[in-house]
Amino acid sequence: MDFLELAKKRYSVRKFLDKQIEQEKFDYIFEAAKVAPTAANRQPVYFKVLNNDEISNLNEVTKYVFNAPSWILVMYDKKESWKNKYTGENKGDIDAAIMITHIMLAATQMDLGTCWIGSFDSEKAKKIFKLNDNLQPVALLPIGYPDPSVSPNPLHNQRDDIKNHIF
């Protein structure tokens, strides 16, 4: 499948089968994340694959829990990440976003589904998942085999003409 086919095939999955993901698929997904570019090649992004006990605590962090068998918490290290020398802005969230995109596309290629969860209490996540102070959570990714009854949200394919966004 070419890249555009893959990108168009990916959508936010909100219902999953109760089926564990094979280790080789996780390996492939994390290899895709590893090759993602990061500012100044700092590679400040970290992943926590949540275990069953941690998954059961997700309701304390977000209301968006979609019965996924696996979850990845994506974060960056605030000390390791690159800062813009003109503005001082920390760009770790952008590095994380690029890696998340690689993960989502690799998962799609492996016939897995994901959904970027950005609506969560990052301070509670730090406490519940026992993260050190340098780690800044960016997203939660439920990941698994999509339930056959799900399909993309009706808005998924409604896209502006790209010409309206180029000047």
N, C-alpha and C positions, 0 to 999 in steps of 0.2 A: 504494500500500500504506500502511495506517495505521501509526502508530508501534509498537503492540503486535505487529502482524504482522512488522514489520521486526526488532524486538527478539527475537522468538521464532525468526525465520529464522536469525539469526547463531549460529554455533557455531565452535569451535576447529578449524581446518583444519590437518591435519598431513601432507597430500600434495597437491602442486600439479602442474599441467600445465607443461610447458616452453614457456611462451608469455609473451612480454613484455606488460606493461601499457601501454596507450595513455596518452600524456601528458595528454590531457584528463581521464582518470580520476584520475590523480595530482593534477591541478589541483583537481578536485572534492573529493577526499579532504582535501587540505590547506586548502581553503576551509572545509570542515566543522570542521577543527581550529581554524582562525583564529577562528571565531565561538563557540568554547567559552568559558565563563566561567573566569576566574582570580581568585584572591584579590586584592582592591584593584585589579583590572585590570592587574596588574604584567606579565602575559604573559611569564613567565620560561622558557617551554618552547621547546626547540630540537629540530630533527630532522636526522638525518644519513641520507640515502639512500645505502646502501652500494653501491659499485661492484663489479664482478666480482672484482677482486683482493681487496677487503675481505671479500666474501662467502666467498671461499676460506679466509679466516683465522678464520671463525666457530667452527670445531672447537676452537680454542684458548680460546674464551670460554665455550662451552656445548656440551653433548652433544645439545641439541635443535635439530638442523638438519634441516629438512624439505624439501629440494630446491626451495625457493621461488625464483622468478626475481628477486624484489626483497625487500629488507629495509630496515626503518626502525629506526634507533636513536633512542629517545626519551630526552631528558635535560632537566634544568632547571639554570638558573644559580643557584647557592647565594647569590650576592650580590644578585641581582635579586629573588628570590622573597620573598614576604611571610612574616614571622615573627609568631607569636602573642605579643602583648605581655604576656600573663599567664604563659605557660609558656616562651617563647623558642623553641618548636618551629618548625622550618622547614616550611612547608606546600607547598613546590615539588613534592613527590611527588604531592600531591593534585591540584594543577593539571595535572600531567602525566597523571594517571589520567583526569581528565575529558576531556582532549584525546584520549587513546588511545581512550576509549569512543566519542567522536565519529568518530574515524578508522575504528574497527571497524564501526560502524553505516553510515557512508557507503560503505565498501568493500562491505559486504553489499548495499547498495542498487545498487551498480554490478556485481553478480554476481561479486565478488571474495571471496576468503577471507583470513582472518587468524588468528593464534594469539598470544595474549599470552605472551611468554617472559619470565618474571621470574627464572628459575633460570639465572643466568649470573654470571661473575666480573667485577664492575664495574671492579675495579682493572686487570685485564688488558684490558678493553675500553677504558679510558682510555688505556692505553699503546699498544695495537695501532691504535686509531683516532685517535691523536694529539690527544686532547681537552685543552683547557686545564684547569687545576686547579679552576676555578669550576664546571665542568659535571659534574653528577652523573647518571650513567645510571640510568634507571628500568626500561626494558623494551626488548626487541627484538621487532619485529613482522615476521614473514615475511608477505609479501602476494603474492597471485597468483590465478590461476584455479584453483579446486578441481578436483582429479582427479575424474572422474565416479564413480569407485569408492568415494569416501569418503562417510561419513555421520557425523552427530554421535555422540559417545561415548554408550554406553547410559545413563550417568548424567546426560547433558545435560538430559533432560526430567524428572528426578526432583527435584521442588521441594517444599520444606516448604509447608504452608498458611501464607500470609502472616499469618494471624491469630495464629499462634504466635510471631510476631516483633514484634507491636504490643502495647504496654502503656501 
